[in-house]
Amino acid sequence: MVKIINNKNSPLFQLIISILFTVTCIITTTTQPEVFQESTDDDYFSYLRSAFSALIAPAMRSSNRSTNHLVSSGLQEADSGAGGWSRDQAEEIWKIATEPENVRWIKSVRRRIHENPELAFEEHETSRIIRRKLDELDVNYLFPLATTGIRATIGTGKPPFVAIRADMDALPIQEAVEWEHKSRNTGKMHACGHDAHVAMLLGAAQILKAREHHLKGTVVLLFQPAEEAGNGAKRMIEDGAIQDVEAIYAVHVSHLLPTGVIGSRPGPLLAGCGFFKAVITGELSGNTQRGDPVLAASAAVISLQGIVSRESNPLDSQVLSVTFLNSEDGLDSTPRRVEFGGTLRAFSSSSFYQLLNRIEEVIVAQAKVYKCSATVDSFRDKDTIYPPTVNDAGAYQHMKKAVVDLGGDANFEVIQPLMGSEDFSFYSEVIPSTFFFIGIKNEKLGSVHSPHSPHFTIDEDALPAGAATHAAIAERYLHERQLSTPLDTIRQD
């Protein structure tokens, strides 16, 4: 048999090749109709090996835990053809977003929401405005999720599903910016740009609805309450907001980037955030207090400073700050108890929880040294702990390419990690995600103040850019995801 196979001029060899080639053509043309070209006898073996390898390869089911297959398969290249994404589509999206009528519309939405800021889980009027706009666009949605939240869908209603999220809540801050659409609710203000986030997502809904016939799956638009409270995302997840969703994206305005410029990075982007509160009490022996809680608390505060400086990896940024210390009033006696507490930040979950554990250990141990007792509340059972926000590598690359297609390389910046925190991190713990910033910096308009400032304002010219970015990320994802799934679908069947 070896001799026969090695003799390419043998009639039997030619017969075997003809039979194998014909059978392989019949089997594989149903899944790879364009794979055959003119071949020489020398190409037959290499082709047959690859064809049969594809047919007998072990099943590999798709996973929602990573979008890296989009990058490794090369499907994210612009102008990919064969039904893929092209820069022409990006230009069409940008054209819709920047039509004068649509620009006026998106700005009016933001201003109306800005006038009526509502705190966490109180976004009832904001939610009504959103639902009314979705009704006008003929967009289907589910309501309520997490009290005031909304899950809207545009597209085929079938897989794949990709999500875009905006937060809705305001802050308990009195607005100091004097303008026509200043907050009408005393002591409340959209000082973090969530009104702009909602407007941009509604703007994306308008674009995606106009291009719904282009969508190769379903875009999920999440309007989330209570980001500032730290548990809005968790509640949305519990209520099924990301059911069937493969990947999720979100944007936040930034006063550090020029208007319309997008900034992000792969991996850790925002720190995990937590808080702690300690109570140190002096021990009693009969009616006599043995320990000095002031001295014990002072020693504990000093010892806490050594955790980051002496125990953490210097390349793994961490922050531990004591922000308050209180004791009982009185200048002529030792207080019975002292309270103090603060905050911590870290860029990895392991570092974050290690830091939290060491805070508790140090405070309790120092209290014992000074004959006192201590309790430490890290609020682990509350919704005040934010995990780090970590961008999935594949989702990040997808977002970056969509942004560059819209505005060119100059429209994107790789930024440094930030010590701020976001409850979007809860989504990133469940499915691949990417969080990015859009610039609103404009010195002429006074848009230079940091979030949570009573002077915070935005350059509204960023709104259509944000809407277009959302729409491009979502539509392009569905195009590329469709091209990457045929074999997965066959194998799952």
C-alpha positions as CSV (number, residue, x, y, z in Angstrom):
1,M,0.0,0.0,0.0
2,V,2.9,2.4,0.8
3,K,4.3,1.8,-2.7
4,I,1.0,2.5,-4.3
5,I,0.5,5.7,-2.4
6,N,4.1,6.8,-3.2
7,N,3.6,6.1,-6.9
8,K,1.5,9.1,-8.0
9,N,1.3,7.8,-11.6
10,S,-0.3,4.5,-10.5
11,P,-3.9,4.0,-11.8
12,L,-5.0,2.7,-8.4
13,F,-3.5,5.8,-6.8
14,Q,-5.4,8.1,-9.1
15,L,-8.6,6.1,-8.5
16,I,-8.2,6.5,-4.7
17,I,-7.5,10.2,-5.0
18,S,-10.5,10.7,-7.2
19,I,-12.9,8.9,-4.8
20,L,-11.5,10.7,-1.7
21,F,-11.6,14.1,-3.4
22,T,-15.2,13.6,-4.7
23,V,-16.5,12.5,-1.2
24,T,-14.7,15.3,0.5
25,C,-16.2,17.9,-1.9
26,I,-19.7,16.6,-1.2
27,I,-19.2,16.8,2.5
28,T,-17.4,20.0,2.9
29,T,-19.0,22.2,0.3
30,T,-22.0,22.6,2.5
31,T,-20.0,24.4,5.1
32,Q,-17.0,25.8,3.0
33,P,-18.4,26.5,-0.5
34,E,-15.5,28.7,-1.6
35,V,-12.6,26.6,-0.4
36,F,-11.8,24.7,-3.6
37,Q,-9.4,26.0,-6.2
38,E,-7.4,24.4,-9.0
39,S,-4.8,22.1,-7.4
40,T,-1.9,20.0,-8.5
41,D,-1.5,16.4,-7.4
42,D,1.1,17.6,-4.9
43,D,-1.6,19.7,-3.2
44,Y,-4.1,16.8,-2.8
45,F,-2.6,15.4,0.3
46,S,-2.3,18.7,2.1
47,Y,-5.8,19.7,1.2
48,L,-7.3,16.3,2.2
49,R,-5.5,16.4,5.5
50,S,-6.9,19.8,6.3
51,A,-10.4,19.0,5.1
52,F,-10.6,15.7,7.1
53,S,-9.0,17.4,10.2
54,A,-11.7,20.0,10.1
55,L,-14.4,17.3,9.9
56,I,-13.1,15.2,12.7
57,A,-11.9,18.0,15.0
58,P,-13.2,17.8,18.5
59,A,-16.2,20.0,19.3
60,M,-15.4,23.4,20.8
61,R,-18.4,25.1,22.2
62,S,-18.3,28.9,22.3
63,S,-17.9,30.6,25.7
64,N,-19.3,33.8,27.0
65,R,-16.3,34.3,29.3
66,S,-14.0,35.8,26.6
67,T,-14.2,37.7,23.4
68,N,-10.6,37.0,22.4
69,H,-11.8,34.8,19.6
70,L,-12.8,38.0,17.7
71,V,-9.3,39.2,17.8
72,S,-7.4,36.0,17.2
73,S,-9.6,35.1,14.2
74,G,-8.8,38.4,12.5
75,L,-12.5,39.2,12.1
76,Q,-12.1,42.7,13.6
77,E,-10.1,44.0,10.7
78,A,-12.0,46.9,9.0
79,D,-13.2,46.4,5.4
80,S,-13.3,42.7,6.1
81,G,-15.9,42.1,3.3
82,A,-18.1,39.0,3.1
83,G,-20.8,40.7,5.1
84,G,-18.4,42.0,7.7
85,W,-17.8,45.5,9.0
86,S,-16.5,48.3,6.9
87,R,-15.6,52.0,7.4
88,D,-18.5,52.9,5.2
89,Q,-20.9,51.6,7.9
90,A,-19.0,53.7,10.5
91,E,-19.4,56.8,8.3
92,E,-23.2,56.1,8.0
93,I,-23.5,55.9,11.8
94,W,-21.6,59.1,12.2
95,K,-23.7,60.8,9.6
96,I,-26.9,59.9,11.5
97,A,-25.5,60.9,14.9
98,T,-24.4,64.4,13.6
99,E,-27.5,65.4,11.7
100,P,-28.5,68.8,13.1
101,E,-32.0,67.6,14.1
102,N,-30.6,64.6,16.0
103,V,-28.0,66.7,17.7
104,R,-30.7,69.1,19.0
105,W,-32.7,66.1,20.1
106,I,-30.0,64.5,22.1
107,K,-29.0,67.7,23.8
108,S,-32.7,68.4,24.7
109,V,-32.9,64.9,26.3
110,R,-29.8,65.6,28.4
111,R,-31.1,69.0,29.5
112,R,-34.5,67.7,30.6
113,I,-32.9,65.0,32.7
114,H,-30.4,67.5,34.1
115,E,-33.2,69.8,35.4
116,N,-34.7,66.9,37.4
117,P,-31.9,65.0,39.1
118,E,-33.0,62.0,41.3
119,L,-31.0,60.0,43.8
120,A,-30.4,56.3,43.8
121,F,-33.5,54.1,43.3
122,E,-35.6,57.3,43.1
123,E,-35.1,57.9,39.3
124,H,-38.9,57.6,38.6
125,E,-39.2,60.6,36.4
126,T,-35.9,59.9,34.7
127,S,-37.2,56.4,34.0
128,R,-40.5,57.8,32.6
129,I,-38.6,60.1,30.3
130,I,-36.5,57.2,29.0
131,R,-39.5,55.0,28.4
132,R,-41.4,57.7,26.6
133,K,-38.5,58.2,24.3
134,L,-38.2,54.5,23.7
135,D,-41.9,54.4,22.9
136,E,-41.4,57.2,20.3
137,L,-38.6,55.2,18.7
138,D,-40.8,52.0,18.8
139,V,-38.2,50.2,20.8
140,N,-39.3,47.3,23.0
141,Y,-38.3,47.2,26.7
142,L,-38.7,45.5,30.0
143,F,-39.6,47.5,33.1
144,P,-39.0,47.6,36.0
145,L,-35.6,46.1,36.8
146,A,-34.0,47.1,40.1
147,T,-36.9,49.4,40.9
148,T,-36.5,52.0,38.1
149,G,-34.2,50.2,35.6
150,I,-35.0,49.4,32.0
151,R,-33.8,46.7,29.6
152,A,-34.5,47.7,26.0
153,T,-33.7,45.6,22.9
154,I,-33.1,46.5,19.2
155,G,-32.5,44.0,16.4
156,T,-33.6,40.5,15.6
157,G,-34.5,39.4,19.1
158,K,-32.2,36.5,18.6
159,P,-28.5,35.7,19.5
160,P,-26.0,37.0,19.7
161,F,-26.7,39.6,22.4
162,V,-24.4,42.5,23.2
163,A,-25.2,45.2,25.8
164,I,-24.6,48.9,26.3
165,R,-25.2,50.4,29.7
166,A,-25.9,53.9,31.1
167,D,-26.5,54.9,34.7
168,M,-29.3,57.3,35.7
169,D,-28.8,58.5,39.3
170,A,-27.7,61.9,40.5
171,L,-25.8,63.1,43.6
172,P,-26.8,64.9,46.9
173,I,-25.0,68.1,45.8
174,Q,-26.3,71.6,45.4
175,E,-25.5,72.8,41.8
176,A,-23.4,75.9,41.6
177,V,-23.5,76.3,37.8
178,E,-25.7,79.1,36.7
179,W,-27.4,78.2,33.4
180,E,-30.8,77.9,31.8
181,H,-31.2,74.2,32.7
182,K,-29.9,74.3,36.3
183,S,-31.2,71.6,38.7
184,R,-34.7,72.4,39.9
185,N,-34.3,69.9,42.9
186,T,-32.7,71.6,45.8
187,G,-29.6,69.7,47.1
188,K,-29.5,67.3,44.1
189,M,-27.4,67.5,41.0
190,H,-26.2,65.5,38.0
191,A,-22.6,66.2,39.1
192,C,-21.2,63.0,37.6
193,G,-22.6,63.2,34.0
194,H,-25.2,60.4,34.3
195,D,-27.7,62.7,32.5
196,A,-25.2,62.7,29.6
197,H,-24.8,58.9,29.8
198,V,-28.6,58.4,29.4
199,A,-28.8,60.9,26.5
200,M,-25.9,59.2,24.7
201,L,-27.6,55.8,25.1
202,L,-30.9,57.1,23.9
203,G,-29.0,58.6,21.0
204,A,-27.5,55.2,20.2
205,A,-31.0,53.7,20.3
206,Q,-32.1,56.2,17.7
207,I,-29.2,55.3,15.4
208,L,-29.6,51.5,15.9
209,K,-33.3,51.7,15.3
210,A,-32.7,53.5,12.0
211,R,-30.2,50.8,11.1
212,E,-32.1,47.8,12.6
213,H,-32.1,46.0,9.3
214,H,-28.3,45.9,9.5
215,L,-28.2,44.2,12.9
216,K,-27.1,40.6,12.9
217,G,-28.4,39.9,16.4
218,T,-29.7,41.9,19.3
219,V,-28.4,45.0,21.1
220,V,-29.5,45.3,24.7
221,L,-29.7,48.8,26.2
222,L,-29.5,49.0,30.0
223,F,-30.6,52.1,31.8
224,Q,-29.4,51.4,35.4
225,P,-30.3,53.1,38.7
226,A,-28.1,53.6,41.7
227,E,-24.5,53.6,40.4
228,E,-23.5,56.0,43.1
229,A,-25.1,53.8,45.8
230,G,-22.9,50.9,44.6
231,N,-25.6,48.3,44.2
232,G,-27.5,49.3,41.1
233,A,-25.5,47.0,38.8
234,K,-25.9,44.1,41.3
235,R,-29.6,44.5,41.4
236,M,-29.9,44.7,37.6
237,I,-27.9,41.5,37.3
238,E,-30.1,39.8,39.9
239,D,-33.2,40.9,37.9
240,G,-31.9,39.3,34.7
241,A,-30.6,42.4,32.9
242,I,-27.7,40.6,31.3
243,Q,-29.5,37.3,30.5
244,D,-28.0,35.8,27.3
245,V,-25.7,38.8,26.9
246,E,-22.2,37.9,25.7
247,A,-20.4,41.2,26.3
248,I,-21.2,44.6,27.7
249,Y,-19.8,48.1,27.2
250,A,-20.3,51.4,29.0
251,V,-19.0,55.0,28.8
252,H,-18.3,57.8,31.4
253,V,-17.6,61.4,30.7
254,S,-14.1,62.7,31.5
255,H,-12.9,66.3,32.1
256,L,-9.4,65.1,31.5
257,L,-9.9,64.3,27.7
258,P,-10.7,66.8,24.9
259,T,-14.3,66.8,23.8
260,G,-15.2,63.6,21.9
261,V,-11.9,61.8,22.4
262,I,-12.2,58.3,23.7
263,G,-9.8,56.9,26.4
264,S,-9.4,53.5,27.9
265,R,-6.9,50.6,28.4
266,P,-6.9,46.8,28.5
267,G,-6.9,45.1,31.9
268,P,-7.4,47.0,35.2
269,L,-8.8,50.4,34.6
270,L,-10.5,51.5,37.8
271,A,-9.7,50.5,41.4
272,G,-11.8,48.4,43.7
273,C,-13.1,50.5,46.6
274,G,-14.0,49.6,50.1
275,F,-14.5,51.2,53.5
276,F,-13.9,50.3,57.1
277,K,-14.9,51.5,60.6
278,A,-13.3,50.5,63.8
279,V,-14.4,50.9,67.4
280,I,-11.7,50.5,70.2
281,T,-12.9,50.2,73.8
282,G,-10.9,50.3,77.0
283,E,-11.1,47.2,79.1
284,L,-12.5,47.5,82.6
285,S,-11.2,45.9,85.8
286,G,-14.0,46.4,88.3
287,N,-14.8,50.1,88.0
288,T,-11.3,50.9,86.7
289,Q,-10.5,51.3,83.0
290,R,-7.2,49.5,82.3
291,G,-6.6,50.4,78.7
292,D,-6.3,53.7,76.9
293,P,-8.4,53.6,73.6
294,V,-6.8,56.9,72.4
295,L,-3.3,55.5,72.6
296,A,-4.5,52.2,71.0
297,A,-6.3,54.0,68.2
298,S,-3.2,56.1,67.5
299,A,-1.0,53.1,67.4
300,A,-3.4,51.3,65.1
301,V,-3.6,54.3,62.6
302,I,0.2,54.4,62.5
303,S,0.5,50.7,62.0
304,L,-2.0,50.7,59.1
305,Q,0.3,53.0,57.2
306,G,2.8,50.2,57.0
307,I,0.6,47.7,55.2
308,V,0.8,49.4,51.8
309,S,4.4,50.6,52.2
310,R,5.8,47.4,53.7
311,E,3.6,44.5,52.6
312,S,2.3,45.2,49.1
313,N,4.0,44.8,45.8
314,P,5.2,48.3,44.8
315,L,4.1,47.6,41.2
316,D,0.6,46.8,42.4
317,S,-0.9,50.2,43.3
318,Q,-2.9,50.3,46.6
319,V,-4.3,53.0,48.8
320,L,-5.3,52.9,52.5
321,S,-6.4,56.1,54.1
322,V,-7.8,56.8,57.6
323,T,-10.3,59.6,57.1
324,F,-11.8,60.2,60.5
325,L,-11.2,59.7,64.2
326,N,-13.7,60.5,67.0
327,S,-13.8,60.1,70.8
328,E,-16.1,61.1,73.6
329,D,-16.0,64.7,74.6
330,G,-14.0,65.7,77.7
331,L,-10.6,67.2,78.3
332,D,-10.0,65.9,81.8
333,S,-10.6,62.1,81.4
334,T,-9.7,59.2,79.2
335,P,-12.6,58.3,76.9
336,R,-14.2,54.9,77.1
337,R,-14.1,54.4,73.3
338,V,-12.7,55.8,70.1
339,E,-14.0,55.4,66.6
340,F,-12.1,55.8,63.4
341,G,-12.3,54.6,59.8
342,G,-11.4,55.2,56.2
343,T,-11.2,53.8,52.7
344,L,-9.0,51.4,50.6
345,R,-8.4,51.0,46.9
346,A,-6.6,48.3,44.8
347,F,-6.5,47.2,41.2
348,S,-6.9,43.5,41.7
349,S,-9.5,41.5,43.7
350,S,-6.8,39.5,45.4
351,S,-4.9,42.6,46.6
352,F,-8.2,44.3,47.6
353,Y,-9.4,41.5,49.9
354,Q,-5.9,40.9,51.3
355,L,-5.7,44.6,52.2
356,L,-9.2,44.4,53.8
357,N,-8.1,41.3,55.9
358,R,-4.9,43.0,57.1
359,I,-6.8,46.1,58.2
360,E,-8.9,44.0,60.5
361,E,-6.0,42.0,61.8
362,V,-3.8,45.1,62.6
363,I,-6.5,47.0,64.4
364,V,-7.5,44.1,66.6
365,A,-3.9,43.2,67.4
366,Q,-2.9,46.8,68.3
367,A,-5.9,47.2,70.6
368,K,-4.8,44.1,72.6
369,V,-1.3,45.6,73.0
370,Y,-2.8,48.5,74.9
371,K,-5.3,46.4,76.9
372,C,-8.3,47.4,74.8
373,S,-10.7,45.5,72.6
374,A,-11.6,46.3,69.0
375,T,-14.3,45.6,66.4
376,V,-13.9,46.3,62.8
377,D,-16.8,46.7,60.3
378,S,-15.7,46.3,56.6
379,F,-19.3,46.4,55.3
380,R,-18.8,43.1,53.5
381,D,-22.5,42.4,53.7
382,K,-23.4,45.8,52.5
383,D,-23.3,47.3,48.9
384,T,-20.4,49.6,49.6
385,I,-17.7,47.4,48.2
386,Y,-16.8,47.9,44.5
387,P,-14.6,45.3,42.8
388,P,-11.9,46.5,40.5
389,T,-13.1,47.4,36.9
390,V,-11.1,45.2,34.6
391,N,-11.4,45.4,30.8
392,D,-11.5,42.1,28.9
393,A,-8.7,42.1,26.3
394,G,-10.9,41.0,23.4
395,A,-13.7,43.4,24.2
396,Y,-11.2,46.2,24.6
397,Q,-9.7,45.6,21.2
398,H,-13.1,45.5,19.6
399,M,-14.1,48.8,21.2
400,K,-10.8,50.5,20.1
401,K,-11.2,49.5,16.5
402,A,-14.8,50.7,16.4
403,V,-13.6,54.1,17.8
404,V,-10.7,54.4,15.3
405,D,-13.1,53.6,12.4
406,L,-15.3,56.4,13.5
407,G,-12.7,59.1,14.1
408,G,-9.3,57.9,13.3
409,D,-6.3,57.1,15.5
410,A,-6.3,60.6,17.0
411,N,-9.7,60.0,18.4
412,F,-8.4,57.3,20.8
413,E,-6.0,57.5,23.8
414,V,-4.6,54.8,26.0
415,I,-4.9,56.2,29.5
416,Q,-3.4,55.3,32.8
417,P,-5.4,53.3,35.5
418,L,-7.5,55.6,37.8
419,M,-8.2,55.2,41.5
420,G,-11.8,56.0,41.0
421,S,-14.4,53.2,41.2
422,E,-17.5,52.1,39.3
423,D,-20.2,49.6,40.0
424,F,-19.9,48.6,36.3
425,S,-17.3,46.3,37.8
426,F,-20.0,43.9,38.9
427,Y,-20.9,43.3,35.2
428,S,-17.2,42.7,34.4
429,E,-17.1,39.9,37.0
430,V,-19.8,38.0,35.1
431,I,-19.2,38.6,31.4
432,P,-16.5,40.2,29.1
433,S,-16.8,43.9,29.4
434,T,-15.0,47.2,28.6
435,F,-15.4,50.5,30.2
436,F,-14.2,53.7,28.5
437,F,-14.2,57.4,28.8
438,I,-15.3,60.2,26.5
439,G,-13.8,63.6,26.8
440,I,-15.9,66.7,27.7
441,K,-13.0,69.1,28.4
442,N,-13.6,72.6,27.0
443,E,-12.0,75.5,28.9
444,K,-14.1,78.1,27.1
445,L,-17.3,76.5,28.4
446,G,-15.8,75.9,31.9
447,S,-16.0,72.1,31.4
448,V,-12.9,71.5,33.4
449,H,-14.2,70.4,36.8
450,S,-14.0,66.9,38.2
451,P,-17.1,64.8,38.8
452,H,-18.8,65.3,42.2
453,S,-18.0,69.0,42.1
454,P,-20.9,71.5,42.4
455,H,-19.2,73.3,39.4
456,F,-19.2,70.2,37.2
457,T,-20.5,70.8,33.7
458,I,-20.0,69.2,30.3
459,D,-19.4,70.2,26.7
460,E,-22.6,68.8,25.0
461,D,-20.8,68.4,21.7
462,A,-19.6,65.1,23.1
463,L,-23.1,63.7,23.1
464,P,-23.5,62.8,19.4
465,A,-19.9,61.3,19.5
466,G,-20.9,59.2,22.4
467,A,-24.1,58.0,20.7
468,A,-22.2,57.1,17.6
469,T,-19.5,55.2,19.5
470,H,-22.1,53.1,21.3
471,A,-23.9,52.3,18.1
472,A,-20.7,51.4,16.2
473,I,-19.5,49.2,19.0
474,A,-22.8,47.3,19.2
475,E,-23.5,47.0,15.4
476,R,-19.9,46.0,14.6
477,Y,-19.9,43.4,17.4
478,L,-22.9,41.7,15.9
479,H,-21.4,41.7,12.4
480,E,-18.2,40.1,13.6
481,R,-19.8,37.7,16.0
482,Q,-22.0,36.4,13.2
483,L,-18.9,35.6,11.1
484,S,-17.2,33.8,14.1
485,T,-20.1,31.5,15.0
486,P,-21.0,29.1,12.1
487,L,-18.8,26.2,13.3
488,D,-19.9,26.8,16.9
489,T,-23.5,26.6,15.8
490,I,-23.0,23.4,13.9
491,R,-21.1,21.7,16.7
492,Q,-23.7,22.7,19.3
493,D,-26.4,21.2,17.1
